Amino acid sequence: MSSSCSFRITRTAEDLAQTINALSQRLVKLEQRQEAFELSSKQNQQEPSPDEVLMLDGIEKLLQECQELLVSSDQISEPSENWTDHEENMAA
């Protein structure tokens, strides 16, 4: 029973790590796209069109959501360290 629970915890931790990795990669790509778009708009020295403003707002919202997910996943992963201590105390 204990090994089954341990396997599920390990599997969940691996899934969480993969999700965090995917979110991190997506965040980097979004930041790069935003930076490239801002550079191109600065080179044009024109006011961005309403469509461009909407696109930048959308990218900014996605960036914030990804960062919030990464922060919340960091907070979730911290208690898992306590699980190891708890399991060691249970085994003793």
N, C-alpha and C positions, 0 to 999 in steps of 0.2 A: 504494500500500500504506500509506504514511504517513498519507494523508488518511483512509483507511478506519479506521485505528487511532485517529486523532484524533477522528473522528466518534463512534466507540464510546465513547471516554473521555468526550467531551462529553455524549453521551446518558446514560451511566451517572451522571455528575455531576448532570445535570438530574433524573433519576429519584430520586437520593439526596436532592436538595434538596426535591423534592415530598414524599418520605416524611418527611423531617425536619419540614417544614411541617405535614403532617397529624398527626404525633405531637405537635408543639407545641400545635396547636389542641385535640387530644384531651386533653392534659395540663391545659390551662387549663380546659376544661369539667369535667374530673374534680375539679380543685381547687375550682371554684365550687360543684359539687354537694356536695362534702364540707363546705365551709364553710357552705352553707345548711342542710345536715342537722345539723351541729353546733350552729348557732344555734337551730334549732327544738328540738333536744333540750335545750339549756340553758334555753330559755323554758319548757319543760314541767317543769323541775326534778325530773324523775324519772329513776330509773336506766333506762338503755336496755334494751330487751328483748334477749334472746339473738339474735333475727333482726337487730336493728339493729346489734348488735356485730359480727356476721358480715358484714353489709353494709359497715360501716366498715372492717373488716379487709380485705375484698376491694378496696375503693376504695384503701386505703393500699398494698396490694400492686400494684395497677395503676399507681398514681402512681410507685412505686419502679421498676417495670419500664420505664415511659416515660422516667423520668429517666436510668436506666442506658443505655437506647437512645440518648438524646440525647447523653449524655457519650461513649459509644463512637463515635457518628457524628462527633462533633467531633474525636476522636482519629484517625479514619479520614480525615477531610477535610484535616487538617494535612499529611500527607505529599504530598497532591496538589499543594501549592505547590512542593514539591521537583521534581515532574515538569516544571514549566514551566522551572525553572532547568536541569534536565537536558536538556530539548529545545532550549533556547537554546544550550547548550554544544555539543550535537550539530550544530546548524545552522552554528555558527561554524567 
